[in-house]
Amino acid sequence: MTAQRTKRPPVPRVKREFDKKVKKGPQTPRGPKPGPAREDGPQRIAKLLARAGVASRRDVERMIADGRIALDGKVLETPATLLENLNGVTVDGQPVKPPTAARLYCFYKPAGCLTAARDPKGRPTIYDKLPAGLPRLMPVGRLDFMTEGLLLLTNDGELKRQLELPSTGVVRTYRARAFGDITQAQLEELAEGVEIDGIRYGSIDANLERRTGRNCWIMLSLTEGKNREVRNVLAHLGLQVSRLIRVSYGPFSVEGLEPGAIGEIQREQLFQFRRTLK
């Protein structure tokens, strides 16, 4: 992380779009619906550690397999361990702090950095770009090295998991600048999904925004977010992507943020948004 602390810029578009969305009647769930509140009783240690912001459930399971997590000094051997709380749990020999309230940030990831904690090749990561003084944050999904735009960051592993699951149906929207010949009719066929090299990509809402010669800008919205999905699909259509920007994730927009800047979603907005998730 950089040593100098920078002032967090406002994210006005996030607030306006979200407020409009949650005020509409159809967006309000009917009847009681489970929220993000913690459950009572014993829970799997992977879930508790994810809630505490240590790592995602899957990463916690890997950490247990690597012998990095212990309970009362004894190394755990299974992620199926049930606990009431994290008292006595250590990760790499360090006690785990109890969970804090979920927080969500909008970060404009610049092109040319990895969505990772570290890189063996020494390339810059998002954590080199973030200002000092932030809590421990995990990325929601990933953007590849040269893709820029909105990357959500959270201290809560369960919120991360909720936002990443395709079944939750959170829409990710991208703008792509590409070179090649394409028609709107071809793009509309992506609504039926497409299979490329044995990988099935789900429905994509794609629209041709403008064209200059053989260069064009395309807007794409999807809910899966498979690895390099947008690049792979456009390459399948014969297009060469020269710039790719994620402009929104659910109701949260990158508008108002410069590359490398970060802003926090208000807690009430986050609470209301989580109530809309499936």
C-alpha positions in Angstrom: 0.0 0.0 0.0 1.1 3.6 -0.5 2.4 5.4 2.6 0.6 8.6 1.9 -3.0 8.8 2.9 -5.3 10.4 0.3 -8.7 12.0 0.8 -11.6 9.8 -0.3 -13.6 11.4 -3.0 -17.4 11.5 -3.0 -19.3 9.0 -5.1 -22.4 10.9 -5.9 -23.6 8.7 -8.7 -23.6 5.7 -6.5 -25.9 7.3 -4.0 -28.3 8.8 -6.6 -28.7 5.6 -8.6 -29.1 3.5 -5.5 -31.7 5.8 -3.9 -33.8 5.7 -7.1 -33.6 2.0 -7.2 -34.6 1.2 -3.7 -37.5 3.7 -3.6 -39.3 1.8 -6.4 -42.1 -0.4 -5.2 -41.1 -3.5 -7.2 -37.6 -3.4 -5.7 -39.0 -3.9 -2.1 -39.1 -7.6 -1.1 -42.6 -9.0 -0.3 -42.9 -10.5 3.1 -40.1 -11.4 5.5 -36.8 -12.2 3.9 -33.5 -13.2 5.5 -31.1 -10.3 5.7 -27.4 -10.3 6.3 -27.8 -10.7 10.1 -25.7 -13.4 11.7 -27.3 -16.7 12.5 -27.4 -18.1 16.1 -25.7 -21.3 17.1 -22.6 -23.1 15.9 -21.4 -22.3 12.4 -18.6 -23.7 10.1 -15.3 -22.1 10.8 -14.9 -21.1 7.2 -18.0 -19.0 7.4 -17.0 -17.4 10.6 -13.6 -16.5 9.3 -15.1 -15.2 6.1 -17.4 -13.0 8.1 -14.4 -11.7 10.0 -12.7 -10.7 6.7 -9.9 -13.1 6.9 -10.6 -14.6 3.4 -13.3 -16.0 1.3 -14.8 -19.4 2.4 -12.9 -21.2 -0.4 -9.6 -19.5 0.6 -10.2 -20.4 4.2 -10.6 -24.0 3.3 -7.2 -23.9 1.5 -5.6 -22.2 4.5 -6.9 -25.1 6.7 -5.5 -27.6 4.3 -2.2 -25.8 4.5 -2.2 -26.0 8.3 -2.4 -22.3 8.8 -5.4 -22.2 11.1 -5.4 -23.5 14.7 -7.9 -23.6 17.6 -6.4 -23.4 21.1 -3.0 -24.1 19.7 -4.1 -27.3 17.8 -3.9 -27.1 14.0 -7.3 -27.7 12.4 -7.7 -30.5 9.8 -11.2 -29.9 8.5 -13.3 -26.9 7.4 -16.3 -28.7 8.8 -15.3 -27.6 12.4 -18.3 -25.9 14.1 -17.8 -23.0 16.4 -19.9 -20.5 18.3 -17.3 -17.8 17.9 -13.7 -17.2 17.0 -12.3 -17.3 20.5 -9.0 -19.2 20.5 -8.7 -19.3 16.7 -5.4 -18.2 15.2 -4.3 -17.7 11.6 -0.6 -18.0 11.0 -0.2 -17.9 14.8 -2.1 -14.6 15.1 -5.4 -14.3 17.0 -8.4 -13.4 14.8 -10.3 -10.2 15.6 -14.1 -10.6 16.0 -16.2 -9.6 13.0 -17.0 -6.0 12.5 -19.9 -4.4 10.6 -19.9 -5.1 6.8 -18.4 -2.3 4.7 -18.4 -1.9 1.0 -16.2 0.4 -1.1 -16.2 1.4 -4.8 -12.6 1.5 -6.2 -11.6 2.6 -9.7 -9.1 0.0 -10.6 -6.6 1.4 -13.0 -5.4 -0.6 -16.0 -2.0 -2.3 -15.5 -2.4 -3.8 -12.0 -3.5 -7.2 -10.7 -6.5 -8.0 -8.6 -4.4 -9.9 -6.1 -2.6 -9.4 -2.8 0.9 -10.0 -4.4 2.5 -11.1 -7.6 5.5 -13.4 -7.9 6.6 -11.5 -11.0 6.6 -8.2 -9.1 3.8 -6.6 -11.1 1.8 -3.9 -9.3 -1.5 -4.9 -7.5 -4.6 -3.1 -6.4 -3.1 -3.0 -2.9 -0.3 -0.9 -4.2 -2.8 1.6 -5.5 -5.1 1.8 -2.4 -4.6 4.6 0.1 -3.4 3.9 3.6 -5.7 3.7 6.6 -8.3 1.3 5.1 -9.5 -1.8 6.9 -8.5 -5.2 5.5 -10.4 -5.5 2.2 -11.2 -8.3 -0.2 -12.1 -7.8 -3.9 -15.5 -8.8 -5.1 -14.6 -10.8 -8.1 -11.7 -9.8 -10.3 -10.7 -7.6 -13.1 -7.8 -8.8 -15.3 -4.5 -6.9 -15.5 -5.5 -4.5 -18.3 -9.2 -4.1 -17.5 -10.1 -1.0 -15.6 -13.1 0.4 -13.8 -15.3 -0.5 -10.9 -14.0 -3.0 -8.4 -16.0 -3.5 -5.2 -14.0 -4.1 -2.1 -15.4 -5.4 1.3 -14.2 -6.5 4.7 -16.9 -9.2 4.8 -16.4 -12.6 3.2 -20.1 -13.4 3.3 -21.0 -10.2 1.5 -18.2 -10.9 -1.1 -19.7 -14.4 -1.7 -23.2 -13.0 -2.1 -22.2 -10.5 -4.7 -20.1 -13.0 -6.7 -22.6 -15.8 -7.0 -24.2 -15.9 -10.5 -27.4 -17.1 -8.8 -27.7 -13.8 -7.0 -28.2 -12.1 -10.3 -26.2 -9.0 -9.7 -25.6 -7.3 -13.1 -22.1 -6.2 -14.2 -21.9 -3.7 -17.0 -18.8 -3.1 -19.2 -17.9 -0.7 -22.0 -15.5 -2.2 -24.5 -13.6 -0.4 -27.3 -12.9 -2.9 -30.0 -11.6 -3.1 -33.6 -13.4 -5.1 -36.2 -16.7 -5.5 -38.0 -19.8 -6.2 -36.0 -23.5 -5.6 -36.3 -26.2 -5.1 -33.7 -27.9 -8.2 -34.9 -24.8 -10.2 -34.1 -24.6 -8.7 -30.6 -28.2 -9.5 -29.9 -27.5 -13.2 -30.5 -25.5 -13.1 -27.3 -28.7 -12.9 -25.4 -29.1 -16.6 -26.0 -25.7 -17.4 -24.5 -22.7 -18.8 -26.4 -20.3 -21.8 -26.0 -16.6 -21.1 -26.7 -13.9 -23.8 -26.4 -16.3 -26.0 -24.2 -17.2 -23.1 -21.9 -20.8 -22.0 -21.7 -21.3 -18.3 -21.3 -24.8 -17.1 -20.2 -27.0 -14.4 -21.6 -25.3 -11.1 -22.4 -27.2 -7.9 -23.2 -24.9 -6.2 -25.7 -25.4 -2.9 -27.6 -23.4 -1.1 -30.2 -23.0 2.4 -28.9 -21.0 4.1 -31.7 -18.6 3.3 -34.5 -15.7 5.2 -36.1 -14.4 3.4 -39.1 -13.7 -0.2 -37.9 -13.4 1.0 -34.2 -16.5 0.8 -32.0 -17.7 1.1 -28.4 -19.9 -1.7 -27.1 -21.9 -1.8 -23.8 -22.4 -5.3 -22.3 -24.3 -6.4 -19.3 -24.1 -9.8 -17.7 -24.6 -11.7 -14.4 -22.0 -14.4 -14.5 -18.6 -12.8 -14.7 -16.5 -15.8 -15.7 -12.8 -15.3 -16.2 -12.1 -12.9 -19.1 -15.7 -13.4 -20.2 -16.1 -10.1 -22.1 -12.8 -10.4 -23.9 -13.4 -14.1 -24.8 -16.9 -13.4 -26.2 -15.9 -10.4 -28.3 -12.8 -12.3 -29.6 -15.2 -15.1 -30.6 -17.1 -12.5 -32.7 -13.8 -11.5 -34.4 -13.2 -8.3 -32.4 -9.9 -7.1 -30.9 -10.5 -5.4 -27.5 -8.2 -2.4 -27.0 -9.9 -1.0 -23.8 -12.3 -2.6 -21.3 -14.0 -0.7 -18.5 -16.4 -2.0 -15.9 -18.8 0.9 -15.4 -21.1 -0.6 -12.8 -21.8 -3.6 -10.5 -25.4 -3.8 -9.5 -26.6 -0.3 -8.6 -23.1 0.9 -7.9 -21.3 3.0 -10.6 -17.8 4.1 -11.2 -19.0 7.6 -12.2 -17.4 10.3 -10.1 -14.2 8.3 -9.5 -10.9 8.9 -11.1 -8.5 5.9 -11.7 -7.0 4.9 -8.3 -9.7 6.7 -6.3 -12.0 5.0 -3.7 -15.3 5.8 -2.0 -17.3 4.0 0.6 -21.0 3.0 0.3 -23.1 4.4 3.1 -24.1 1.6 5.6 -27.9 2.3 5.2 -27.5 2.0 1.4 -25.6 -1.3 1.8 -28.2 -2.7 4.2 -31.0 -1.8 1.8 -29.2 -3.3 -1.2 -28.5 -6.6 0.6 -32.2 -6.9 1.3 -32.8 -7.0 -2.5 -30.4 -9.9 -3.1 -31.9 -13.3 -3.8 
